[in-house]
Amino acid sequence: MPNRTVHVQAGAVAGCSFAAYRAWGQPGQYVLAEAFGGVVGGIGGGLLPDLLDTPDSPCHRAEAHSLSITGTAGYYLGDRLSAWQSSLRDRAQHFAQMRTSSPDLFPQIGYGLLELLFRFLAGALAGFLAGYASHLGLDSLTPSSLPILY
């Protein structure tokens, strides 16, 4: 039966992989920033179902593990992921342009950090969805499986 450690590890791998896949084709440093965001988002997504449905027994699965509820939410969020990531990447590119046009060091550092933050967030969104999916995938392989509704 998957425990917290397994969900953390699987969420990190799934989040990193999916975020890097979604970032592929960008310059290498952008892919790395988004992949790191994917690791953090994947861990969060991998842990969230058990934070919402506390694992106090083998039959603890309710709404956060429900195939119909999480499937609908996952479809909705996955459908909007491209637009959200594009918006975050545009914001990061804006700060990258401000960084390169600034003559002073301190604004360059600040703009660079903001650029990195928005690229990290673009990866964290993708990673979160992949981490949540990894949790449900692992739990679906247990004897209790996943409920249709709750």
Secondary structure, 3 states (H helix, E strand, C coil): CCCHHHHHHHHHHHHHHHHHHHHCCCCHHHHHHHHHHHHHHHHHHHHHHHHHCCCCCCCCCCHHHCHHHHHHHHHHHHHHHHHHHHHHHHHHHHHHHHHHHCCCHHHHHHHHHHHHHHHHHHHHHHHHHHHHHHHHHHHHCCCCCCCCCC
